Amino acid sequence: MRIFAPNLYLCAYHLRKDNTQGETHPLWENCDRLLSHFTPKQLSPQLHLGEHRILLPPPQTEINFNLSDESNLEGFIQPVQLQDSYGVFFNIGYDEENDKTEDVNLESLQQFNPENRLLFPFSSCFLGETLILTVWLTRQTRQQDLAYLRQLANGCYQRLFNCSDPPLSRRGELFGSSIFEYGNPREPAKSPQVLIWLFRDEIADQTLQNCFLDIFDLFFYRHKVVKAFYDSRHTYQKLKQYYDSLDPTLDDIQDQLDRAEPNPQDSTYLQDFKTQLKKLSTDSLSYDRILRKMKDLLTTIHINCNNYNSKIERICAILETDKEELSFLRYFGEETAPQFQQQIEADLRYFDQGTGLIRQAIASIRAIVEIDQAQCDRTWQRWEKKRDQRQQELQKKAEANAQAEQERQQQANQDLQDQIQAVGVGIAAGAIVASTSGLATEPWQLPSSDRPWLPPHPFVIALLASVICSLGGWWITKTLIQKRRSPPPRTPNE
């Protein structure tokens, strides 16, 4: 198979918020590596970073180059900035207006992609790239059927990327010429977008040149949407991992709740609940953060889908054509992007349940912990109150016993002292009387008729007097001691 004047266009986009900025940005480094296979010229030294769209010193708009060994093979590169990103517009191919340009074999396409340099490394900040290969059909192939054109497009893809199974996804018409789309928008890292456009006449080529800047912006919005959906799939996996681990966690919590029994003397289970509560709170924050990221990605898709459709309308206005002419390009904004939105919206509805479950679990655990903690506190307070009452009763009883024992000992001591004092007094009195015992030998006469009332014997008198004095002394002494130790009587005023 032979083709005429093939041209390759590369549209690549990269976020500016990378670790490196300016001339050392990864996009410029990839461009320099690509250019090194075609020309000694480099892009990075010629960059003019500023507020303008084209990042080259004015009035320069692009860097042109020619291959030394192929005079009719030429190209250019143009660095630009769009919103929050950098972009590059690269072209290499044959000039169809040059009389020296001839039909070439498909194998000639291999020189457009040396060492597969057209495919830039995919990274977290790389939005993606679109490769457009325009090929003029020769006079012999213009009237071929669709099967031949598909075979030709597949052959171009195989030679360009050295693969045997082209990932053809869609075929259509654009400006009157057949166009074939390769790649999977759901897997941009593995299968980037490649468009092979088979020109039948000059209409398609001229129309492309008239609106290529807007088409370049159109692909920028497309890659914003594709990258957001691609990132949402990684976010989906993180959410799914959290969500799948939620059921076992909730089951374990339910088992703990069923087994839990308030015990003021053992708060281990409450500590376990509090630990679980902290973990759930942390997981909830992480889950909400990832969920919010998913919502942000949905917003990004929505905004850039609208921008994509608005750009389609602008292109139609520039070309003064009906929107049906751009049905091939409209497909992404009207079919693919809405499918992405619907998928993420369904994911959000599904994972929003996880947020509710986590919050419900946190609320349940917090309520159980508060209730059990209150029960334990009340039980502990009652137990402490009873303990304090018992301790007070024991203390009072001990104090009463000690006081009674003290009083008993004091009373015993007093009785002993009183007895000793009384006995001492009695002995003293008896000793005094006993001193009269010498009277026992005194003579004494019995009563007679002449003297019927005689006094008792002096000894008897002395003995009785001794006894009476001893008893009287003991009684008087004891009475005086007790009276002295007794508390004074209270007056009515007291």
VOPAGU-2260 file (C-alpha; in pm, 1 decimal, decimal comma):
REM VOPAGU-2260
SITE   aa  ch    i         X         Y         Z
SITE  MET   A    0       0,0       0,0       0,0
SITE  ARG   A    1     115,0     349,6     -89,1
SITE  ILE   A    2      11,5     684,7      49,1
SITE  PHE   A    3      78,6    1049,4     -29,4
SITE  ALA   A    4     214,7    1330,2     188,4
SITE  PRO   A    5     163,8    1180,0     534,5
SITE  ASN   A    6     178,1    1431,5     819,9
SITE  LEU   A    7     188,0    1359,4    1190,3
SITE  TYR   A    8      55,7    1605,6    1448,6
SITE  LEU   A    9     123,8    1562,7    1819,3
SITE  CYS   A   10     -89,0    1746,2    2076,7
SITE  ALA   A   11      38,8    1682,9    2430,4
SITE  TYR   A   12     -66,1    1842,4    2760,8
SITE  HIS   A   13      87,9    1852,9    3105,7
SITE  LEU   A   14     -15,8    2028,2    3427,3
SITE  ARG   A   15     211,5    2310,0    3539,6
SITE  LYS   A   16     192,5    2213,6    3908,0
SITE  ASP   A   17     467,8    1957,1    3882,0
SITE  ASN   A   18     770,8    1932,9    4110,5
SITE  THR   A   19     975,5    2117,5    3848,1
SITE  GLN   A   20     876,8    2431,5    3661,6
SITE  GLY   A   21     996,8    2646,0    3378,3
SITE  GLU   A   22    1261,4    2517,3    3141,6
SITE  THR   A   23    1311,0    2195,3    3338,3
SITE  HIS   A   24     946,1    2095,2    3314,8
SITE  PRO   A   25     902,2    1726,6    3215,0
SITE  LEU   A   26     703,7    1821,1    2903,8
SITE  TRP   A   27     992,3    2026,6    2761,6
SITE  GLU   A   28    1238,5    1749,7    2843,0
SITE  ASN   A   29    1025,4    1499,8    2652,0
SITE  CYS   A   30    1006,7    1741,9    2359,3
SITE  ASP   A   31    1384,5    1782,2    2354,5
SITE  ARG   A   32    1429,2    1406,1    2345,0
SITE  LEU   A   33    1183,0    1384,0    2055,7
SITE  LEU   A   34    1348,0    1668,2    1862,1
SITE  SER   A   35    1692,5    1515,5    1904,2
SITE  HIS   A   36    1594,3    1247,2    1651,6
SITE  PHE   A   37    1507,1    1503,9    1384,3
SITE  THR   A   38    1716,6    1816,2    1438,9
SITE  PRO   A   39    1998,6    1957,9    1653,2
SITE  LYS   A   40    1759,5    2230,1    1767,2
SITE  GLN   A   41    1626,1    2211,0    2120,7
SITE  LEU   A   42    1310,4    2359,6    2266,3
SITE  SER   A   43    1415,8    2434,3    2625,9
SITE  PRO   A   44    1683,8    2699,5    2547,6
SITE  GLN   A   45    1439,3    2894,4    2331,5
SITE  LEU   A   46    1148,6    2903,4    2577,3
SITE  HIS   A   47    1017,3    3243,4    2675,3
SITE  LEU   A   48     797,9    3185,6    2979,4
SITE  GLY   A   49     549,1    3461,2    3038,6
SITE  GLU   A   50     183,6    3550,2    3018,5
SITE  HIS   A   51     143,6    3492,9    2645,4
SITE  ARG   A   52      -9,5    3177,5    2505,0
SITE  ILE   A   53     290,3    3091,0    2286,1
SITE  LEU   A   54     602,8    3044,0    2499,0
SITE  LEU   A   55     856,0    3170,4    2245,8
SITE  PRO   A   56    1019,1    3513,1    2208,8
SITE  PRO   A   57     789,1    3737,2    2002,3
SITE  PRO   A   58     728,4    3750,6    1713,8
SITE  GLN   A   59     838,9    3387,9    1681,6
SITE  THR   A   60     546,8    3145,9    1698,3
SITE  GLU   A   61     713,1    2810,8    1627,2
SITE  ILE   A   62    1047,6    2638,3    1584,1
SITE  ASN   A   63    1085,0    2499,6    1231,3
SITE  PHE   A   64    1323,8    2227,1    1124,4
SITE  ASN   A   65    1411,4    2016,0     819,3
SITE  LEU   A   66    1567,1    1675,3     803,1
SITE  SER   A   67    1907,7    1700,4     641,9
SITE  ASP   A   68    1878,6    1372,1     457,6
SITE  GLU   A   69    1521,7    1432,9     341,4
SITE  SER   A   70    1471,5    1786,0     216,5
SITE  ASN   A   71    1097,7    1752,6     165,5
SITE  LEU   A   72    1041,5    1614,5     518,6
SITE  GLU   A   73     992,1    1906,4     753,1
SITE  GLY   A   74     830,5    1995,6    1079,5
SITE  PHE   A   75     780,7    2243,6    1360,2
SITE  ILE   A   76     711,8    2256,3    1733,3
SITE  GLN   A   77     513,5    2514,6    1927,5
SITE  PRO   A   78     505,6    2535,7    2310,6
SITE  VAL   A   79     195,0    2693,9    2461,3
SITE  GLN   A   80      23,5    2741,9    2794,1
SITE  LEU   A   81    -346,6    2686,6    2853,2
SITE  GLN   A   82    -507,9    2770,4    3187,2
SITE  ASP   A   83    -325,1    2556,8    3446,1
SITE  SER   A   84    -125,7    2351,8    3195,4
SITE  TYR   A   85     148,5    2351,2    2936,0
SITE  GLY   A   86      91,9    2214,9    2588,9
SITE  VAL   A   87     298,2    2132,2    2284,7
SITE  PHE   A   88     196,7    2124,1    1920,9
SITE  PHE   A   89     440,2    1918,3    1712,9
SITE  ASN   A   90     431,4    1836,4    1343,0
SITE  ILE   A   91     645,4    1636,3    1106,4
SITE  GLY   A   92     560,3    1527,6     755,5
SITE  TYR   A   93     569,6    1588,1     385,5
SITE  ASP   A   94     459,2    1901,0     207,3
SITE  GLU   A   95     182,3    1800,5     -29,7
SITE  GLU   A   96     232,5    2121,6    -230,0
SITE  ASN   A   97     595,6    2040,7    -301,5
SITE  ASP   A   98     637,4    1904,5    -650,2
SITE  LYS   A   99     911,3    1673,8    -527,8
SITE  THR   A  100     675,4    1495,7    -289,7
SITE  GLU   A  101     587,9    1150,6    -414,9
SITE  ASP   A  102     383,3     857,9    -297,8
SITE  VAL   A  103     554,4     659,0     -21,6
SITE  ASN   A  104     516,7     315,7     129,7
SITE  LEU   A  105     362,0     265,7     471,9
SITE  GLU   A  106     707,3     176,2     604,4
SITE  SER   A  107     806,4     541,6     569,7
SITE  LEU   A  108     585,0     617,3     869,9
SITE  GLN   A  109     833,8     445,8    1098,6
SITE  GLN   A  110    1066,5     745,7    1075,2
SITE  PHE   A  111     798,2     962,2    1237,8
SITE  ASN   A  112     825,0     768,7    1563,1
SITE  PRO   A  113    1191,2     686,1    1632,2
SITE  GLU   A  114    1231,5     465,9    1939,0
SITE  ASN   A  115     862,9     524,8    2013,3
SITE  ARG   A  116     942,1     881,9    2125,5
SITE  LEU   A  117     599,0    1005,0    2023,5
SITE  LEU   A  118     448,2     836,0    2327,8
SITE  PHE   A  119     539,9    1053,0    2625,4
SITE  PRO   A  120     572,6     888,8    2968,6
SITE  PHE   A  121     246,1     889,6    3157,8
SITE  SER   A  122     251,9    1047,2    3504,4
SITE  SER   A  123      15,3    1191,4    3762,5
SITE  CYS   A  124      45,4    1541,2    3609,5
SITE  PHE   A  125      55,5    1436,0    3245,0
SITE  LEU   A  126    -291,5    1496,2    3101,7
SITE  GLY   A  127    -239,8    1297,0    2784,6
SITE  GLU   A  128    -171,7    1330,1    2414,6
SITE  THR   A  129    -348,7    1300,8    2081,2
SITE  LEU   A  130    -169,1    1190,2    1766,3
SITE  ILE   A  131    -323,7    1282,2    1433,4
SITE  LEU   A  132    -187,0    1117,2    1122,5
SITE  THR   A  133    -319,9    1274,5     803,9
SITE  VAL   A  134    -268,9    1074,0     486,8
SITE  TRP   A  135    -364,9    1168,5     133,3
SITE  LEU   A  136    -519,1     886,6     -61,6
SITE  THR   A  137    -355,0     825,3    -396,2
SITE  ARG   A  138    -550,2     837,9    -715,9
SITE  GLN   A  139    -562,1     458,2    -717,2
SITE  THR   A  140    -706,7     430,6    -365,1
SITE  ARG   A  141    -958,6     716,2    -349,6
SITE  GLN   A  142   -1244,6     502,8    -477,2
SITE  GLN   A  143   -1175,5     201,4    -257,7
SITE  ASP   A  144   -1444,6      69,6     -24,8
SITE  LEU   A  145   -1461,4     102,6     352,2
SITE  ALA   A  146   -1294,7    -233,5     414,7
SITE  TYR   A  147    -987,7    -123,1     220,0
SITE  LEU   A  148    -975,9     210,2     400,7
SITE  ARG   A  149    -993,2      34,1     736,8
SITE  GLN   A  150    -714,1    -196,6     628,5
SITE  LEU   A  151    -509,5     102,5     516,2
SITE  ALA   A  152    -564,7     285,6     844,9
SITE  ASN   A  153    -472,4     -24,8    1043,9
SITE  GLY   A  154    -159,1     -62,6     833,9
SITE  CYS   A  155     -59,8     296,3     907,9
SITE  TYR   A  156    -106,8     237,9    1281,0
SITE  GLN   A  157      94,8     -84,6    1270,7
SITE  ARG   A  158     388,2      80,0    1094,2
SITE  LEU   A  159     378,7     388,9    1312,0
SITE  PHE   A  160     379,4     203,5    1644,1
SITE  ASN   A  161     522,8    -131,6    1538,6
SITE  CYS   A  162     228,6    -333,2    1668,1
SITE  SER   A  163      21,9    -615,2    1521,2
SITE  ASP   A  164    -319,0    -549,0    1677,8
SITE  PRO   A  165    -436,1    -189,8    1632,6
SITE  PRO   A  166    -690,3     -89,0    1901,8
SITE  LEU   A  167    -947,6      52,7    1661,3
SITE  SER   A  168   -1237,7     198,2    1857,5
SITE  ARG   A  169   -1438,8     408,9    1614,0
SITE  ARG   A  170   -1473,8     505,7    1249,7
SITE  GLY   A  171   -1648,1     804,8    1098,4
SITE  GLU   A  172   -1644,4    1093,4     854,6
SITE  LEU   A  173   -1496,6    1436,4     922,4
SITE  PHE   A  174   -1518,4    1711,7     664,4
SITE  GLY   A  175   -1592,4    1459,0     392,0
SITE  SER   A  176   -1299,4    1223,8     458,6
SITE  SER   A  177   -1279,7     896,9     649,0
SITE  ILE   A  178   -1125,5     910,9     995,5
SITE  PHE   A  179   -1038,6     624,1    1228,7
SITE  GLU   A  180    -990,6     654,6    1603,4
SITE  TYR   A  181    -764,7     422,8    1801,9
SITE  GLY   A  182    -721,8     394,8    2174,3
SITE  ASN   A  183    -933,1     347,5    2482,1
SITE  PRO   A  184   -1033,1     664,5    2670,1
SITE  ARG   A  185   -1074,3     454,7    2984,1
SITE  GLU   A  186    -707,4     353,0    2971,3
SITE  PRO   A  187    -512,5     653,9    2842,2
SITE  ALA   A  188    -187,2     534,7    2998,0
SITE  LYS   A  189    -191,6     214,0    2792,9
SITE  SER   A  190    -381,7     323,1    2483,9
SITE  PRO   A  191    -355,3     693,4    2389,7
SITE  GLN   A  192    -580,8     856,2    2134,3
SITE  VAL   A  193    -461,5     821,6    1776,2
SITE  LEU   A  194    -657,5     958,6    1480,5
SITE  ILE   A  195    -576,7     844,2    1128,3
SITE  TRP   A  196    -742,5    1072,7     880,1
SITE  LEU   A  197    -753,2     967,3     515,4
SITE  PHE   A  198    -790,6    1276,6     295,4
SITE  ARG   A  199    -988,7    1230,7     -24,5
SITE  ASP   A  200    -957,3    1593,7    -132,7
SITE  GLU   A  201    -833,7    1932,5     -19,2
SITE  ILE   A  202   -1150,4    2019,1     172,4
SITE  ALA   A  203   -1055,6    1822,9     483,5
SITE  ASP   A  204    -696,1    1947,7     476,9
SITE  GLN   A  205    -794,5    2310,8     428,5
SITE  THR   A  206   -1062,1    2292,4     697,7
SITE  LEU   A  207    -813,7    2140,5     942,8
SITE  GLN   A  208    -566,0    2422,9     882,7
SITE  ASN   A  209    -836,8    2684,9     937,0
SITE  CYS   A  210    -938,7    2558,9    1282,1
SITE  PHE   A  211    -640,8    2364,1    1413,6
SITE  LEU   A  212    -581,3    2600,9    1706,3
SITE  ASP   A  213    -935,8    2544,6    1826,7
SITE  ILE   A  214    -904,1    2170,7    1769,8
SITE  PHE   A  215    -584,9    2182,6    1977,3
SITE  ASP   A  216    -785,6    2341,5    2261,5
SITE  LEU   A  217   -1065,1    2091,5    2201,4
SITE  PHE   A  218    -827,5    1801,7    2265,2
SITE  PHE   A  219    -704,0    1979,1    2578,3
SITE  TYR   A  220   -1054,5    1972,0    2727,7
SITE  ARG   A  221   -1093,8    1613,8    2613,5
SITE  HIS   A  222    -778,9    1505,8    2795,2
SITE  LYS   A  223    -887,5    1695,4    3105,3
SITE  VAL   A  224   -1202,4    1483,2    3108,4
SITE  VAL   A  225   -1020,4    1158,1    3030,9
SITE  LYS   A  226    -753,5    1220,7    3294,9
SITE  ALA   A  227   -1015,7    1306,2    3558,0
SITE  PHE   A  228   -1202,8     983,8    3486,3
SITE  TYR   A  229    -875,7     788,2    3486,4
SITE  ASP   A  230    -788,3     932,1    3827,8
SITE  SER   A  231   -1139,8     854,7    3948,6
SITE  ARG   A  232   -1077,4     484,5    3886,7
SITE  HIS   A  233    -780,0     490,1    4122,1
SITE  THR   A  234    -989,4     683,6    4371,5
SITE  TYR   A  235   -1264,0     425,6    4323,2
SITE  GLN   A  236   -1025,0     146,2    4422,2
SITE  LYS   A  237    -929,6     329,5    4742,0
SITE  LEU   A  238   -1293,9     389,1    4828,7
SITE  LYS   A  239   -1379,5      28,8    4752,5
SITE  GLN   A  240   -1100,5     -91,6    4979,2
SITE  TYR   A  241   -1235,2     122,1    5263,9
SITE  TYR   A  242   -1592,7      22,3    5190,2
SITE  ASP   A  243   -1516,2    -351,5    5173,1
SITE  SER   A  244   -1338,8    -335,8    5509,0
SITE  LEU   A  245   -1636,7    -158,5    5662,3
SITE  ASP   A  246   -1868,1    -459,1    5702,2
SITE  PRO   A  247   -1618,5    -674,7    5900,6
SITE  THR   A  248   -1538,7    -374,2    6117,7
SITE  LEU   A  249   -1905,1    -305,3    6188,7
SITE  ASP   A  250   -1969,3    -676,1    6258,4
SITE  ASP   A  251   -1682,2    -679,9    6506,1
SITE  ILE   A  252   -1816,9    -367,4    6673,7
SITE  GLN   A  253   -2163,0    -523,2    6695,6
SITE  ASP   A  254   -2015,9    -834,1    6861,0
SITE  GLN   A  255   -1835,5    -614,5    7112,4
SITE  LEU   A  256   -2156,0    -425,4    7184,2
SITE  ASP   A  257   -2345,9    -750,3    7239,5
SITE  ARG   A  258   -2081,5    -884,5    7479,6
SITE  ALA   A  259   -2026,6    -559,8    7665,7
SITE  GLU   A  260   -2138,5    -544,0    8031,0
SITE  PRO   A  261   -2087,3    -232,5    8242,1
SITE  ASN   A  262   -1838,5    -303,7    8519,8
SITE  PRO   A  263   -1706,8     -15,1    8729,4
SITE  GLN   A  264   -1412,6    -224,9    8845,0
SITE  ASP   A  265   -1307,2    -319,9    8488,8
SITE  SER   A  266   -1323,4     -49,1    8219,6
SITE  THR   A  267   -1121,3    -244,8    7962,8
SITE  TYR   A  268   -1414,3    -283,6    7726,5
SITE  LEU   A  269   -1481,6      89,5    7742,6
SITE  GLN   A  270   -1121,1     158,5    7651,8
SITE  ASP   A  271   -1156,8     -83,0    7358,6
SITE  PHE   A  272   -1464,4     105,4    7242,6
SITE  LYS   A  273   -1285,2     437,4    7272,4
SITE  THR   A  274    -993,8     300,6    7070,0
SITE  GLN   A  275   -1236,1     172,5    6808,1
SITE  LEU   A  276   -1409,3     509,9    6809,2
SITE  LYS   A  277   -1082,3     690,1    6739,8
SITE  LYS   A  278   -1001,9     450,4    6456,4
SITE  LEU   A  279   -1344,5     495,1    6299,6
SITE  SER   A  280   -1314,1     871,9    6326,9
SITE  THR   A  281    -977,2     859,9    6151,8
SITE  ASP   A  282   -1114,0     626,8    5884,8
SITE  SER   A  283   -1413,8     853,4    5841,4
SITE  LEU   A  284   -1189,3    1152,3    5776,3
SITE  SER   A  285    -983,0     956,2    5524,2
SITE  TYR   A  286   -1295,9     819,1    5360,6
SITE  ASP   A  287   -1456,3    1163,1    5336,4
SITE  ARG   A  288   -1135,4    1309,7    5196,1
SITE  ILE   A  289   -1118,7    1048,4    4920,6
SITE  LEU   A  290   -1490,4    1085,2    4855,5
SITE  ARG   A  291   -1446,2    1460,4    4824,0
SITE  LYS   A  292   -1167,5    1400,7    4573,2
SITE  MET   A  293   -1406,0    1185,9    4368,7
SITE  LYS   A  294   -1660,2    1469,1    4373,2
SITE  ASP   A  295   -1390,6    1715,0    4264,3
SITE  LEU   A  296   -1305,3    1489,1    3971,5
SITE  LEU   A  297   -1672,1    1478,5    3875,8
SITE  THR   A  298   -1678,7    1857,9    3882,4
SITE  THR   A  299   -1367,5    1866,3    3661,7
SITE  ILE   A  300   -1535,3    1637,8    3409,9
SITE  HIS   A  301   -1851,4    1845,6    3412,6
SITE  ILE   A  302   -1666,3    2174,8    3358,5
SITE  ASN   A  303   -1441,1    2048,2    3081,3
SITE  CYS   A  304   -1721,4    1860,6    2910,4
SITE  ASN   A  305   -1907,2    2190,2    2887,7
SITE  ASN   A  306   -1589,8    2356,9    2759,9
SITE  TYR   A  307   -1552,2    2080,5    2501,8
SITE  ASN   A  308   -1905,9    2126,1    2373,2
SITE  SER   A  309   -1866,2    2503,9    2370,3
SITE  LYS   A  310   -1549,2    2468,4    2164,4
SITE  ILE   A  311   -1737,8    2248,5    1916,4
SITE  GLU   A  312   -1990,9    2527,4    1875,2
SITE  ARG   A  313   -1709,1    2778,5    1824,2
SITE  ILE   A  314   -1551,4    2563,3    1554,6
SITE  CYS   A  315   -1887,4    2535,4    1381,4
SITE  ALA   A  316   -1919,1    2913,1    1395,1
SITE  ILE   A  317   -1569,3    2965,0    1252,9
SITE  LEU   A  318   -1629,6    2720,3     968,9
SITE  GLU   A  319   -1988,8    2834,5     924,6
SITE  THR   A  320   -2101,8    2476,3     911,7
SITE  ASP   A  321   -2367,0    2264,5    1073,9
SITE  LYS   A  322   -2287,1    2071,3    1390,8
SITE  GLU   A  323   -2357,3    1748,8    1204,9
SITE  GLU   A  324   -2034,2    1802,1    1014,2
SITE  LEU   A  325   -1850,4    1758,0    1344,5
SITE  SER   A  326   -2051,0    1458,5    1463,4
SITE  PHE   A  327   -1731,1    1255,3    1487,3
SITE  LEU   A  328   -1582,2    1506,7    1731,1
SITE  ARG   A  329   -1913,5    1569,7    1905,4
SITE  TYR   A  330   -1936,6    1203,5    2002,5
SITE  PHE   A  331   -1697,6    1246,2    2293,8
SITE  GLY   A  332   -1882,8    1542,5    2442,9
SITE  GLU   A  333   -2227,9    1394,2    2391,9
SITE  GLU   A  334   -2165,7    1024,6    2458,3
SITE  THR   A  335   -1831,5     939,7    2619,5
SITE  ALA   A  336   -1801,4    1222,8    2873,3
SITE  PRO   A  337   -2163,5    1186,7    2995,4
SITE  GLN   A  338   -2098,0     814,8    3044,9
SITE  PHE   A  339   -1800,1     906,3    3261,5
SITE  GLN   A  340   -2018,0    1142,9    3463,0
SITE  GLN   A  341   -2290,5     883,3    3507,6
SITE  GLN   A  342   -2035,5     625,3    3620,2
SITE  ILE   A  343   -1887,6     855,0    3884,2
SITE  GLU   A  344   -2231,8     967,8    3999,9
SITE  ALA   A  345   -2330,6     602,8    4045,8
SITE  ASP   A  346   -2007,6     539,7    4236,8
SITE  LEU   A  347   -2076,2     837,7    4461,5
SITE  ARG   A  348   -2428,7     719,5    4538,3
SITE  TYR   A  349   -2288,4     379,9    4628,6
SITE  PHE   A  350   -2002,8     503,5    4843,5
SITE  ASP   A  351   -2211,3     772,7    5013,4
SITE  GLN   A  352   -2373,2     483,0    5199,0
SITE  GLY   A  353   -2034,4     410,7    5352,2
SITE  THR   A  354   -2021,9     759,6    5498,0
SITE  GLY   A  355   -2362,9     706,4    5654,6
SITE  LEU   A  356   -2262,6     368,0    5795,7
SITE  ILE   A  357   -1942,1     501,4    5946,3
SITE  ARG   A  358   -2119,2     797,9    6103,4
SITE  GLN   A  359   -2394,5     571,1    6233,6
SITE  ALA   A  360   -2135,2     336,2    6382,2
SITE  ILE   A  361   -1952,6     628,7    6544,0
SITE  ALA   A  362   -2278,3     763,5    6685,7
SITE  SER   A  363   -2377,1     417,9    6818,2
SITE  ILE   A  364   -2041,9     356,9    6984,0
SITE  ARG   A  365   -2036,1     706,9    7129,7
SITE  ALA   A  366   -2387,4     659,1    7271,0
SITE  ILE   A  367   -2304,2     315,8    7414,7
SITE  VAL   A  368   -1982,2     444,9    7566,6
SITE  GLU   A  369   -2160,0     742,6    7721,8
SITE  ILE   A  370   -2441,9     525,7    7860,9
SITE  ASP   A  371   -2210,0     258,0    7996,3
SITE  GLN   A  372   -1973,2     519,2    8131,8
SITE  ALA   A  373   -2263,1     687,7    8310,7
SITE  GLN   A  374   -2384,3     352,8    8449,6
SITE  CYS   A  375   -2034,9     266,9    8564,7
SITE  ASP   A  376   -1998,9     609,8    8722,0
SITE  ARG   A  377   -2331,2     575,0    8906,2
SITE  THR   A  378   -2247,7     221,2    9018,9
SITE  TRP   A  379   -1905,7     335,5    9129,0
SITE  GLN   A  380   -2054,8     628,4    9316,7
SITE  ARG   A  381   -2303,6     401,1    9494,6
SITE  TRP   A  382   -2028,1     156,8    9577,0
SITE  GLU   A  383   -1806,0     435,1    9707,3
SITE  LYS   A  384   -2096,3     576,8    9910,5
SITE  LYS   A  385   -2166,6     239,1   10069,9
SITE  ARG   A  386   -1797,9     189,2   10133,5
SITE  ASP   A  387   -1771,5     532,4   10293,4
SITE  GLN   A  388   -2081,7     467,2   10506,1
SITE  ARG   A  389   -1946,0     132,6   10621,3
SITE  GLN   A  390   -1610,1     284,9   10697,1
SITE  GLN   A  391   -1781,5     560,8   10894,2
SITE  GLU   A  392   -1992,8     307,2   11085,2
SITE  LEU   A  393   -1687,5      96,5   11161,8
SITE  GLN   A  394   -1498,4     405,4   11265,4
SITE  LYS   A  395   -1782,8     521,0   11492,0
SITE  LYS   A  396   -1814,7     174,9   11641,2
SITE  ALA   A  397   -1443,4     156,1   11701,3
SITE  GLU   A  398   -1446,7     501,5   11855,9
SITE  ALA   A  399   -1744,3     406,0   12076,6
SITE  ASN   A  400   -1574,3      85,6   12187,5
SITE  ALA   A  401   -1254,5     271,2   12255,1
SITE  GLN   A  402   -1439,6     537,8   12450,4
SITE  ALA   A  403   -1635,2     275,7   12648,4
SITE  GLU   A  404   -1316,9      87,0   12725,2
SITE  GLN   A  405   -1149,9     407,8   12826,7
SITE  GLU   A  406   -1441,5     502,2   13049,2
SITE  ARG   A  407   -1448,0     151,3   13197,3
SITE  GLN   A  408   -1079,4     166,6   13272,0
SITE  GLN   A  409   -1116,6     515,9   13412,7
SITE  GLN   A  410   -1408,9     400,9   13628,4
SITE  ALA   A  411   -1216,6      96,8   13744,9
SITE  ASN   A  412    -919,2     312,7   13827,1
SITE  GLN   A  413   -1141,9     555,1   14011,6
SITE  ASP   A  414   -1312,2     274,9   14202,7
SITE  LEU   A  415    -978,4     128,3   14292,4
SITE  GLN   A  416    -847,0     462,8   14399,9
SITE  ASP   A  417   -1162,3     532,6   14598,0
SITE  GLN   A  418   -1145,7     192,3   14759,5
SITE  ILE   A  419    -781,3     236,6   14845,2
SITE  GLN   A  420    -845,7     579,3   14988,3
SITE  ALA   A  421   -1146,7     460,9   15181,5
SITE  VAL   A  422    -967,5     155,0   15311,2
SITE  GLY   A  423    -673,7     369,8   15403,3
SITE  VAL   A  424    -897,1     602,8   15598,6
SITE  GLY   A  425   -1068,9     308,3   15761,4
SITE  ILE   A  426    -742,7     150,0   15853,7
SITE  ALA   A  427    -626,6     477,2   15994,4
SITE  ALA   A  428    -943,4     511,3   16197,7
SITE  GLY   A  429    -920,1     152,4   16309,8
SITE  ALA   A  430    -564,4     202,6   16409,3
SITE  ILE   A  431    -664,6     493,6   16624,6
SITE  VAL   A  432    -930,9     292,4   16796,6
SITE  ALA   A  433    -704,0      -8,3   16819,0
SITE  SER   A  434    -472,0     202,5   17016,9
SITE  THR   A  435    -727,7     180,1   17296,2
SITE  SER   A  436    -707,3    -193,2   17306,9
SITE  GLY   A  437    -516,2    -161,2   17631,6
SITE  LEU   A  438    -847,4     -98,0   17800,9
SITE  ALA   A  439    -942,5    -458,8   17761,5
SITE  THR   A  440    -774,6    -541,6   18089,2
SITE  GLU   A  441    -965,2    -279,1   18278,0
SITE  PRO   A  442   -1190,2    -421,9   18552,3
SITE  TRP   A  443   -1562,0    -423,0   18500,1
SITE  GLN   A  444   -1857,5    -530,8   18708,6
SITE  LEU   A  445   -2168,7    -698,7   18599,6
SITE  PRO   A  446   -2496,1    -515,7   18658,1
SITE  SER   A  447   -2674,4    -584,7   18992,1
SITE  SER   A  448   -2990,3    -489,8   19151,9
SITE  ASP   A  449   -2820,5    -199,6   19305,9
SITE  ARG   A  450   -2661,7     -90,9   18980,6
SITE  PRO   A  451   -2871,3    -219,3   18684,8
SITE  TRP   A  452   -2735,9      26,6   18421,5
SITE  LEU   A  453   -2370,7       1,9   18419,8
SITE  PRO   A  454   -2171,7     129,1   18116,8
SITE  PRO   A  455   -2014,0    -135,7   17891,0
SITE  HIS   A  456   -1668,4    -251,6   17945,9
SITE  PRO   A  457   -1416,6       9,2   17834,6
SITE  PHE   A  458   -1272,7    -232,6   17584,1
SITE  VAL   A  459   -1612,4    -286,3   17425,3
SITE  ILE   A  460   -1663,3      81,6   17414,4
SITE  ALA   A  461   -1322,2     135,0   17252,9
SITE  LEU   A  462   -1382,0    -150,3   17005,3
SITE  LEU   A  463   -1722,5     -25,0   16899,2
SITE  ALA   A  464   -1589,5     325,5   16871,5
SITE  SER   A  465   -1302,6     198,1   16653,1
SITE  VAL   A  466   -1541,4      16,0   16417,7
SITE  ILE   A  467   -1778,7     306,6   16400,6
SITE  CYS   A  468   -1498,2     551,6   16333,4
SITE  SER   A  469   -1345,4     330,8   16063,5
SITE  LEU   A  470   -1676,6     283,5   15880,7
SITE  GLY   A  471   -1764,6     642,9   15920,7
SITE  GLY   A  472   -1429,3     756,0   15795,9
SITE  TRP   A  473   -1449,0     522,4   15492,1
SITE  TRP   A  474   -1800,7     634,1   15404,1
SITE  ILE   A  475   -1729,3    1002,1   15447,0
SITE  THR   A  476   -1409,2     984,0   15243,6
SITE  LYS   A  477   -1570,6     791,6   14959,5
SITE  THR   A  478   -1868,0    1026,2   14949,0
SITE  LEU   A  479   -1650,2    1331,9   14938,1
SITE  ILE   A  480   -1433,3    1187,5   14658,2
SITE  GLN   A  481   -1734,9    1093,0   14445,3
SITE  LYS   A  482   -1894,7    1429,2   14504,7
SITE  ARG   A  483   -1574,7    1606,3   14405,0
SITE  ARG   A  484   -1546,9    1407,2   14079,4
SITE  SER   A  485   -1910,7    1436,8   13981,0
SITE  PRO   A  486   -1993,2    1713,5   13718,9
SITE  PRO   A  487   -2157,2    2021,9   13862,2
SITE  PRO   A  488   -2535,1    2046,7   13809,4
SITE  ARG   A  489   -2658,6    2269,1   13524,3
SITE  THR   A  490   -2844,1    2585,5   13605,9
SITE  PRO   A  491   -3175,2    2662,2   13426,4
SITE  ASN   A  492   -3004,2    2938,2   13226,8
SITE  GLU   A  493   -2760,2    2686,3   13091,0
